Structure formats: structure tokens, C-alpha cells
Amino acid sequence: MASKYLYIVDHYIPFPQSEYGGIWNVVADNDEECFDLITSADTSDLNEQWYGDLRENILSAQVLKLDEDSMVSGILEEFTT
């Protein structure tokens, strides 16, 4: 079974462009799955124009390898404004 990782993704777009942002704690196999989970979440209203910034923030996120391979991918917690 593939290794899982905990991504702690901080994404904030400062005023005046927006005041949108937040922190996502996501369990994923890789960066691409993390991006897909954040952008496809039912609660995500992230405008597509910020996808490039989100990808950069995923690449610079704190990433921790999880011990258990049995965890299911998904968003564990999010705080967004």
C-alpha cells in the first residue's frame, strides 16, 4: 500500500485582491492528490485564478509522512475565510 502524507497547507490571498485564504490539513498520497482534494471539496469556493498560488503553497507546505498506510485520503480539517 502507498505511503500517505499529512499536508499542512497555508493559503492566503491578501487584501485588496481578496481576503480569502485558510489552512487545510490534508491526508494525500502526493502533491497532486492534495491539490485535487482541496479544489474539489464541497466546501471549497476557491477561485480558479488562485490555483497557481495554491499549487506553490502545496509545494512549500509542511509535509509529514504518516506511520499508518490504512488512512484514507481526504481533508481532515480546514479553516477558511
C-alpha positions in Angstrom: 0.0 0.0 0.0 1.3 3.5 -0.8 2.5 5.8 1.8 0.3 8.6 3.0 1.4 12.1 3.9 -0.2 14.9 6.1 0.0 18.2 4.3 -0.4 21.4 6.3 -1.2 23.9 3.5 -1.4 27.6 4.3 -3.0 29.6 1.5 -3.9 33.3 1.9 -4.5 36.0 -0.7 -4.1 39.4 0.9 -6.3 42.5 0.5 -7.0 44.2 -1.9 -7.1 41.2 -4.3 -9.0 39.2 -1.8 -9.2 38.4 1.8 -9.6 34.7 1.1 -7.5 32.0 2.5 -7.0 29.4 5.1 -5.3 26.4 6.3 -6.0 22.8 5.1 -4.8 19.7 6.9 -5.0 17.0 4.2 -4.0 13.3 4.0 -2.9 12.5 0.5 -0.5 10.2 -1.5 1.2 13.2 -3.3 1.0 16.9 -4.1 -1.4 16.4 -7.0 -3.9 14.4 -4.9 -3.6 17.1 -2.2 -4.5 19.8 -4.8 -7.4 17.8 -6.2 -8.8 17.2 -2.7 -8.7 20.9 -1.8 -10.1 22.2 -5.1 -12.9 19.5 -5.4 -14.1 19.7 -1.7 -17.8 20.6 -1.4 -16.9 23.5 0.9 -14.2 24.9 -1.4 -15.1 28.1 -3.2 -11.5 28.9 -4.2 -11.5 30.9 -7.4 -9.6 29.1 -10.2 -7.4 32.2 -10.7 -5.6 31.3 -7.5 -4.9 27.7 -8.4 -1.3 28.5 -9.4 -0.7 30.1 -6.0 -2.3 27.1 -4.3 0.0 24.7 -6.1 3.0 26.7 -5.0 1.7 26.7 -1.4 1.3 22.9 -1.5 4.9 22.5 -2.7 6.1 24.7 0.2 3.7 23.1 2.8 4.9 21.2 5.8 4.6 17.5 4.8 4.7 14.7 7.3 4.9 11.0 6.4 2.2 9.0 8.3 3.0 5.8 10.0 -0.2 4.0 9.1 -0.9 3.1 5.4 -4.5 2.5 6.3 -5.6 6.2 6.5 -8.0 7.3 3.8 -7.1 10.3 1.7 -9.1 13.4 2.4 -9.3 16.8 4.2 -9.0 16.2 7.9 -9.7 19.8 8.9 -9.9 23.2 7.3 -10.2 26.8 8.4 -11.0 29.2 5.6 -12.3 32.7 5.4 
